[in-house]
């Protein structure tokens, strides 16, 4: 009976997250959500989630990309598939690995913090005070955080992809410019309109999930401080499941 109750609670939590996403989307369409305060909050979150960590994250992705690219190209040459090595790198590393890593990084850095912050607003009664004062917390607190998380994931993804593509060229051709024509043809073959559209959509969904699910989980907290830890744990689990599902569906749409 307890397992059945836990299952129902799990589905109810997903339902509340979906309702919150709908309400946040509606609030984002309101012009009243775009005030000086909300812009300042969004800028602060972008600085914390993206700009502040950009050098370290980019360096990490460059090192990771270098290792994966060397292994991939080496294996491709061993099996006589050297002509497909660069395309494989673009499809596996640039289109799949980097967006997922960027989403996980922002989730680990800010996801639990957002759950805790929103849950403490619930515990302290701050959200109830906002409603009593006829102030919409969606417009004032939630929409800026969602926008900032989406922008942060997208920014880290784009910068890291650009750097890793440069690393891929250097690993494949060295500093010799003679490989530019072949490199450009491979880029054009891989990054067609459909691939770019899918890449943009996946990055947007990753960014939205990183903010929407933790905030919705924080709203599940009650006035009891003991509910905060449960909200954090449940929110992070649902977030990682969602990111994995988005990546899985993306792979199915492309290759199955």
C-alpha atoms as a printed R data frame, in Angstrom:
    type eleno elety resid chain resno      x      y       z
1   ATOM     1    CA   UNK     A     1  0.000  0.000   0.000
2   ATOM     2    CA   UNK     A     2  2.914  2.298   0.802
3   ATOM     3    CA   UNK     A     3  4.488  1.595  -2.583
4   ATOM     4    CA   UNK     A     4  1.187  2.417  -4.303
5   ATOM     5    CA   UNK     A     5  0.938  5.644  -2.341
6   ATOM     6    CA   UNK     A     6  4.483  6.580  -3.299
7   ATOM     7    CA   UNK     A     7  3.639  5.939  -6.954
8   ATOM     8    CA   UNK     A     8  0.592  8.202  -6.804
9   ATOM     9    CA   UNK     A     9  2.647 10.867  -5.033
10  ATOM    10    CA   UNK     A    10  5.268 10.630  -7.786
11  ATOM    11    CA   UNK     A    11  2.694 11.186 -10.510
12  ATOM    12    CA   UNK     A    12  1.049 14.016  -8.569
13  ATOM    13    CA   UNK     A    13  4.439 15.728  -8.315
14  ATOM    14    CA   UNK     A    14  4.883 15.449 -12.100
15  ATOM    15    CA   UNK     A    15  1.387 16.859 -12.572
16  ATOM    16    CA   UNK     A    16  2.141 19.835 -10.321
17  ATOM    17    CA   UNK     A    17  5.354 20.463 -12.252
18  ATOM    18    CA   UNK     A    18  3.393 20.476 -15.526
19  ATOM    19    CA   UNK     A    19  0.823 22.901 -14.089
20  ATOM    20    CA   UNK     A    20  3.592 25.150 -12.818
21  ATOM    21    CA   UNK     A    21  5.238 25.131 -16.248
22  ATOM    22    CA   UNK     A    22  1.953 26.209 -17.837
23  ATOM    23    CA   UNK     A    23  1.448 28.993 -15.295
24  ATOM    24    CA   UNK     A    24  5.049 30.183 -15.718
25  ATOM    25    CA   UNK     A    25  4.663 30.239 -19.502
26  ATOM    26    CA   UNK     A    26  1.509 32.339 -19.148
27  ATOM    27    CA   UNK     A    27  3.282 34.716 -16.751
28  ATOM    28    CA   UNK     A    28  6.197 35.050 -19.179
29  ATOM    29    CA   UNK     A    29  3.783 36.384 -21.804
30  ATOM    30    CA   UNK     A    30  2.702 39.224 -19.508
31  ATOM    31    CA   UNK     A    31  4.454 42.544 -20.052
32  ATOM    32    CA   UNK     A    32  4.201 43.258 -16.333
33  ATOM    33    CA   UNK     A    33  6.762 40.495 -15.709
34  ATOM    34    CA   UNK     A    34  9.505 42.564 -17.331
35  ATOM    35    CA   UNK     A    35 10.399 45.150 -14.716
36  ATOM    36    CA   UNK     A    36 13.728 46.552 -13.576
37  ATOM    37    CA   UNK     A    37 13.697 44.212 -10.578
38  ATOM    38    CA   UNK     A    38 13.031 41.074 -12.596
39  ATOM    39    CA   UNK     A    39 15.715 42.043 -15.110
40  ATOM    40    CA   UNK     A    40 18.199 42.569 -12.291
41  ATOM    41    CA   UNK     A    41 17.302 39.174 -10.810
42  ATOM    42    CA   UNK     A    42 17.693 37.473 -14.203
43  ATOM    43    CA   UNK     A    43 21.080 39.139 -14.783
44  ATOM    44    CA   UNK     A    44 22.257 38.053 -11.330
45  ATOM    45    CA   UNK     A    45 21.231 34.456 -11.999
46  ATOM    46    CA   UNK     A    46 22.902 34.464 -15.439
47  ATOM    47    CA   UNK     A    47 26.105 35.776 -13.874
48  ATOM    48    CA   UNK     A    48 26.029 33.090 -11.188
49  ATOM    49    CA   UNK     A    49 25.057 30.189 -13.488
50  ATOM    50    CA   UNK     A    50 26.934 31.043 -16.687
51  ATOM    51    CA   UNK     A    51 29.336 33.973 -16.771
52  ATOM    52    CA   UNK     A    52 31.011 33.239 -13.435
53  ATOM    53    CA   UNK     A    53 31.732 29.620 -14.391
54  ATOM    54    CA   UNK     A    54 32.268 30.064 -18.130
55  ATOM    55    CA   UNK     A    55 36.102 29.857 -18.165
56  ATOM    56    CA   UNK     A    56 36.270 26.759 -15.965
57  ATOM    57    CA   UNK     A    57 33.453 24.940 -17.701
58  ATOM    58    CA   UNK     A    58 34.792 25.758 -21.162
59  ATOM    59    CA   UNK     A    59 38.267 24.534 -20.208
60  ATOM    60    CA   UNK     A    60 36.801 21.322 -18.799
61  ATOM    61    CA   UNK     A    61 34.774 20.696 -21.951
62  ATOM    62    CA   UNK     A    62 37.823 21.439 -24.129
63  ATOM    63    CA   UNK     A    63 39.883 18.856 -22.217
64  ATOM    64    CA   UNK     A    64 37.056 16.321 -22.271
65  ATOM    65    CA   UNK     A    65 36.470 16.987 -25.970
66  ATOM    66    CA   UNK     A    66 40.174 16.581 -26.700
67  ATOM    67    CA   UNK     A    67 40.271 13.158 -25.032
68  ATOM    68    CA   UNK     A    68 37.057 11.933 -26.670
69  ATOM    69    CA   UNK     A    69 38.119 13.257 -30.078
70  ATOM    70    CA   UNK     A    70 41.545 11.598 -29.883
71  ATOM    71    CA   UNK     A    71 39.983  8.282 -28.893
72  ATOM    72    CA   UNK     A    72 37.300  8.512 -31.589
73  ATOM    73    CA   UNK     A    73 39.708  9.445 -34.377
74  ATOM    74    CA   UNK     A    74 42.211  6.801 -33.281
75  ATOM    75    CA   UNK     A    75 39.574  4.055 -33.284
76  ATOM    76    CA   UNK     A    76 38.186  5.223 -36.624
77  ATOM    77    CA   UNK     A    77 41.623  5.025 -38.212
78  ATOM    78    CA   UNK     A    78 42.244  1.574 -36.751
79  ATOM    79    CA   UNK     A    79 39.034  0.321 -38.364
80  ATOM    80    CA   UNK     A    80 39.621  2.082 -41.683
81  ATOM    81    CA   UNK     A    81 36.884  4.665 -41.095
82  ATOM    82    CA   UNK     A    82 39.057  7.758 -40.841
83  ATOM    83    CA   UNK     A    83 36.913  9.640 -43.376
84  ATOM    84    CA   UNK     A    84 33.935  9.422 -41.011
85  ATOM    85    CA   UNK     A    85 35.798 10.279 -37.801
86  ATOM    86    CA   UNK     A    86 35.194 14.026 -37.818
87  ATOM    87    CA   UNK     A    87 31.505 13.633 -38.630
88  ATOM    88    CA   UNK     A    88 31.165 11.135 -35.783
89  ATOM    89    CA   UNK     A    89 32.823 13.615 -33.427
90  ATOM    90    CA   UNK     A    90 30.394 16.353 -34.399
91  ATOM    91    CA   UNK     A    91 27.345 14.130 -34.042
92  ATOM    92    CA   UNK     A    92 28.371 12.468 -30.777
93  ATOM    93    CA   UNK     A    93 30.242 15.214 -28.944
94  ATOM    94    CA   UNK     A    94 28.933 18.539 -30.245
95  ATOM    95    CA   UNK     A    95 25.284 17.645 -30.822
96  ATOM    96    CA   UNK     A    96 24.777 15.226 -27.933
97  ATOM    97    CA   UNK     A    97 27.417 15.248 -25.198
98  ATOM    98    CA   UNK     A    98 28.017 18.978 -24.731
99  ATOM    99    CA   UNK     A    99 24.347 20.083 -24.408
100 ATOM   100    CA   UNK     A   100 23.719 17.319 -21.890
101 ATOM   101    CA   UNK     A   101 26.841 18.179 -19.897
102 ATOM   102    CA   UNK     A   102 25.915 21.876 -19.853
103 ATOM   103    CA   UNK     A   103 22.427 21.045 -18.571
104 ATOM   104    CA   UNK     A   104 23.793 18.741 -15.870
105 ATOM   105    CA   UNK     A   105 26.349 21.345 -14.822
106 ATOM   106    CA   UNK     A   106 23.772 24.110 -14.397
107 ATOM   107    CA   UNK     A   107 21.437 21.649 -12.684
108 ATOM   108    CA   UNK     A   108 24.110 20.664 -10.164
109 ATOM   109    CA   UNK     A   109 25.172 24.261  -9.619
110 ATOM   110    CA   UNK     A   110 21.784 25.935  -9.281
111 ATOM   111    CA   UNK     A   111 19.043 23.276  -9.246
112 ATOM   112    CA   UNK     A   112 19.274 22.309  -5.594
113 ATOM   113    CA   UNK     A   113 19.820 25.964  -4.644
114 ATOM   114    CA   UNK     A   114 16.594 26.971  -6.408
115 ATOM   115    CA   UNK     A   115 14.619 24.160  -4.768
116 ATOM   116    CA   UNK     A   116 15.902 25.168  -1.350
117 ATOM   117    CA   UNK     A   117 15.337 28.880  -1.926
118 ATOM   118    CA   UNK     A   118 11.751 28.445  -3.085
119 ATOM   119    CA   UNK     A   119 11.021 25.885  -0.356
120 ATOM   120    CA   UNK     A   120 12.293 28.308   2.305
121 ATOM   121    CA   UNK     A   121 10.070 31.017   0.821
122 ATOM   122    CA   UNK     A   122  7.181 28.596   1.323
123 ATOM   123    CA   UNK     A   123  8.265 27.712   4.878
124 ATOM   124    CA   UNK     A   124  8.756 31.336   5.926
125 ATOM   125    CA   UNK     A   125  5.422 32.372   4.477
126 ATOM   126    CA   UNK     A   126  7.026 34.830   2.049
127 ATOM   127    CA   UNK     A   127  5.019 33.460  -0.885
128 ATOM   128    CA   UNK     A   128  1.775 33.832   1.076
129 ATOM   129    CA   UNK     A   129  2.737 37.412   1.887
130 ATOM   130    CA   UNK     A   130  3.295 38.148  -1.800
131 ATOM   131    CA   UNK     A   131 -0.130 36.754  -2.686
132 ATOM   132    CA   UNK     A   132 -1.701 38.748   0.176
133 ATOM   133    CA   UNK     A   133 -0.080 41.907  -1.179
134 ATOM   134    CA   UNK     A   134 -1.453 41.097  -4.659
135 ATOM   135    CA   UNK     A   135  2.069 40.553  -6.007
136 ATOM   136    CA   UNK     A   136  2.392 37.678  -8.447
137 ATOM   137    CA   UNK     A   137  5.420 35.559  -7.420
138 ATOM   138    CA   UNK     A   138  5.466 34.006 -10.880
139 ATOM   139    CA   UNK     A   139  6.241 37.350 -12.475
140 ATOM   140    CA   UNK     A   140  8.440 38.637  -9.656
141 ATOM   141    CA   UNK     A   141 10.440 35.551  -8.638
142 ATOM   142    CA   UNK     A   142  9.948 32.585 -10.952
143 ATOM   143    CA   UNK     A   143  9.978 33.858 -14.542
144 ATOM   144    CA   UNK     A   144 13.376 35.613 -14.173
145 ATOM   145    CA   UNK     A   145 14.939 32.455 -12.755
146 ATOM   146    CA   UNK     A   146 13.498 30.287 -15.530
147 ATOM   147    CA   UNK     A   147 14.713 32.686 -18.229
148 ATOM   148    CA   UNK     A   148 18.152 32.920 -16.627
149 ATOM   149    CA   UNK     A   149 18.534 29.142 -16.393
150 ATOM   150    CA   UNK     A   150 17.522 28.664 -20.045
151 ATOM   151    CA   UNK     A   151 19.932 31.390 -21.190
152 ATOM   152    CA   UNK     A   152 22.735 29.967 -19.021
153 ATOM   153    CA   UNK     A   153 22.400 26.453 -20.425
154 ATOM   154    CA   UNK     A   154 22.223 27.768 -23.987
155 ATOM   155    CA   UNK     A   155 25.219 30.086 -23.524
156 ATOM   156    CA   UNK     A   156 27.431 27.402 -21.989
157 ATOM   157    CA   UNK     A   157 26.408 25.009 -24.754
158 ATOM   158    CA   UNK     A   158 27.154 27.397 -27.630
159 ATOM   159    CA   UNK     A   159 30.533 28.539 -26.283
160 ATOM   160    CA   UNK     A   160 31.635 24.985 -25.451
161 ATOM   161    CA   UNK     A   161 30.536 23.652 -28.843
162 ATOM   162    CA   UNK     A   162 32.513 26.367 -30.615
163 ATOM   163    CA   UNK     A   163 35.644 25.627 -28.592
164 ATOM   164    CA   UNK     A   164 35.360 21.859 -29.067
165 ATOM   165    CA   UNK     A   165 34.914 22.274 -32.826
166 ATOM   166    CA   UNK     A   166 38.168 24.255 -32.890
167 ATOM   167    CA   UNK     A   167 39.825 21.498 -30.840
168 ATOM   168    CA   UNK     A   168 38.490 18.911 -33.310
169 ATOM   169    CA   UNK     A   169 40.103 20.768 -36.205
170 ATOM   170    CA   UNK     A   170 43.454 21.004 -34.433
171 ATOM   171    CA   UNK     A   171 43.414 17.330 -33.467
172 ATOM   172    CA   UNK     A   172 42.471 16.262 -36.993
173 ATOM   173    CA   UNK     A   173 44.527 18.622 -39.157
174 ATOM   174    CA   UNK     A   174 46.890 20.371 -36.765
175 ATOM   175    CA   UNK     A   175 47.632 24.033 -37.424
176 ATOM   176    CA   UNK     A   176 47.647 23.367 -41.194
177 ATOM   177    CA   UNK     A   177 44.958 25.481 -42.959
178 ATOM   178    CA   UNK     A   178 44.773 22.979 -45.819
179 ATOM   179    CA   UNK     A   179 42.047 21.065 -43.992
180 ATOM   180    CA   UNK     A   180 39.627 23.995 -43.893
181 ATOM   181    CA   UNK     A   181 37.763 22.959 -47.063
182 ATOM   182    CA   UNK     A   182 37.157 19.403 -45.889
183 ATOM   183    CA   UNK     A   183 36.307 20.651 -42.398
184 ATOM   184    CA   UNK     A   184 33.761 23.113 -43.805
185 ATOM   185    CA   UNK     A   185 32.145 20.395 -45.933
186 ATOM   186    CA   UNK     A   186 31.811 18.149 -42.888
187 ATOM   187    CA   UNK     A   187 30.287 20.983 -40.857
188 ATOM   188    CA   UNK     A   188 27.782 21.713 -43.633
189 ATOM   189    CA   UNK     A   189 26.878 18.023 -43.920
190 ATOM   190    CA   UNK     A   190 26.305 17.553 -40.188
191 ATOM   191    CA   UNK     A   191 24.766 20.885 -39.218
192 ATOM   192    CA   UNK     A   192 21.874 21.026 -41.632
193 ATOM   193    CA   UNK     A   193 18.657 22.925 -40.890
194 ATOM   194    CA   UNK     A   194 17.040 19.918 -39.235
195 ATOM   195    CA   UNK     A   195 20.065 19.245 -37.010
196 ATOM   196    CA   UNK     A   196 20.308 22.895 -35.985
197 ATOM   197    CA   UNK     A   197 16.583 23.076 -35.223
198 ATOM   198    CA   UNK     A   198 16.802 19.926 -33.102
199 ATOM   199    CA   UNK     A   199 19.888 21.252 -31.339
200 ATOM   200    CA   UNK     A   200 18.162 24.542 -30.510
201 ATOM   201    CA   UNK     A   201 14.981 22.813 -29.322
202 ATOM   202    CA   UNK     A   202 16.882 20.389 -27.109
203 ATOM   203    CA   UNK     A   203 18.959 23.192 -25.581
204 ATOM   204    CA   UNK     A   204 15.767 25.144 -24.858
205 ATOM   205    CA   UNK     A   205 14.097 22.133 -23.242
206 ATOM   206    CA   UNK     A   206 17.182 21.448 -21.144
207 ATOM   207    CA   UNK     A   207 17.252 25.047 -19.946
208 ATOM   208    CA   UNK     A   208 13.541 25.105 -19.156
209 ATOM   209    CA   UNK     A   209 13.724 21.819 -17.263
210 ATOM   210    CA   UNK     A   210 16.684 22.981 -15.169
211 ATOM   211    CA   UNK     A   211 14.591 25.852 -13.772
212 ATOM   212    CA   UNK     A   212 10.976 24.688 -13.937
213 ATOM   213    CA   UNK     A   213 11.333 21.359 -12.132
214 ATOM   214    CA   UNK     A   214 13.379 22.632  -9.136
215 ATOM   215    CA   UNK     A   215 11.071 25.619  -8.597
216 ATOM   216    CA   UNK     A   216  7.976 23.404  -8.862
217 ATOM   217    CA   UNK     A   217  9.551 21.001  -6.367
218 ATOM   218    CA   UNK     A   218 10.225 23.888  -3.986
219 ATOM   219    CA   UNK     A   219  6.542 24.795  -4.097
220 ATOM   220    CA   UNK     A   220  5.744 21.280  -2.853
221 ATOM   221    CA   UNK     A   221  7.205 22.205   0.535
222 ATOM   222    CA   UNK     A   222  4.903 23.071   3.420
223 ATOM   223    CA   UNK     A   223  5.314 25.380   6.424
224 ATOM   224    CA   UNK     A   224  7.223 22.536   8.099
225 ATOM   225    CA   UNK     A   225 11.014 22.935   7.759
226 ATOM   226    CA   UNK     A   226 11.343 19.159   7.558
227 ATOM   227    CA   UNK     A   227  9.626 19.228   4.163
228 ATOM   228    CA   UNK     A   228 12.530 21.142   2.590
229 ATOM   229    CA   UNK     A   229 14.869 18.144   2.371
230 ATOM   230    CA   UNK     A   230 12.158 16.019   0.757
231 ATOM   231    CA   UNK     A   231 11.417 18.751  -1.765
232 ATOM   232    CA   UNK     A   232 15.106 19.072  -2.672
233 ATOM   233    CA   UNK     A   233 15.611 15.347  -3.085
234 ATOM   234    CA   UNK     A   234 12.429 14.819  -5.084
235 ATOM   235    CA   UNK     A   235 13.085 17.826  -7.303
236 ATOM   236    CA   UNK     A   236 16.631 16.800  -8.186
237 ATOM   237    CA   UNK     A   237 15.610 13.227  -8.956
238 ATOM   238    CA   UNK     A   238 12.812 14.404 -11.252
239 ATOM   239    CA   UNK     A   239 15.182 16.884 -12.885
240 ATOM   240    CA   UNK     A   240 17.772 14.260 -13.765
241 ATOM   241    CA   UNK     A   241 15.085 11.887 -15.024
242 ATOM   242    CA   UNK     A   242 13.691 14.673 -17.218
243 ATOM   243    CA   UNK     A   243 17.095 15.556 -18.685
244 ATOM   244    CA   UNK     A   244 17.753 11.908 -19.457
245 ATOM   245    CA   UNK     A   245 14.331 11.545 -21.103
246 ATOM   246    CA   UNK     A   246 14.870 14.642 -23.261
247 ATOM   247    CA   UNK     A   247 18.207 13.258 -24.464
248 ATOM   248    CA   UNK     A   248 16.685  9.818 -25.063
249 ATOM   249    CA   UNK     A   249 13.798 11.236 -27.094
250 ATOM   250    CA   UNK     A   250 16.255 13.351 -29.075
251 ATOM   251    CA   UNK     A   251 18.296 10.275 -29.966
252 ATOM   252    CA   UNK     A   252 15.181  8.331 -30.906
253 ATOM   253    CA   UNK     A   253 13.954 11.149 -33.161
254 ATOM   254    CA   UNK     A   254 17.300 11.323 -34.943
255 ATOM   255    CA   UNK     A   255 18.438  7.750 -35.289
256 ATOM   256    CA   UNK     A   256 15.541  5.335 -34.734
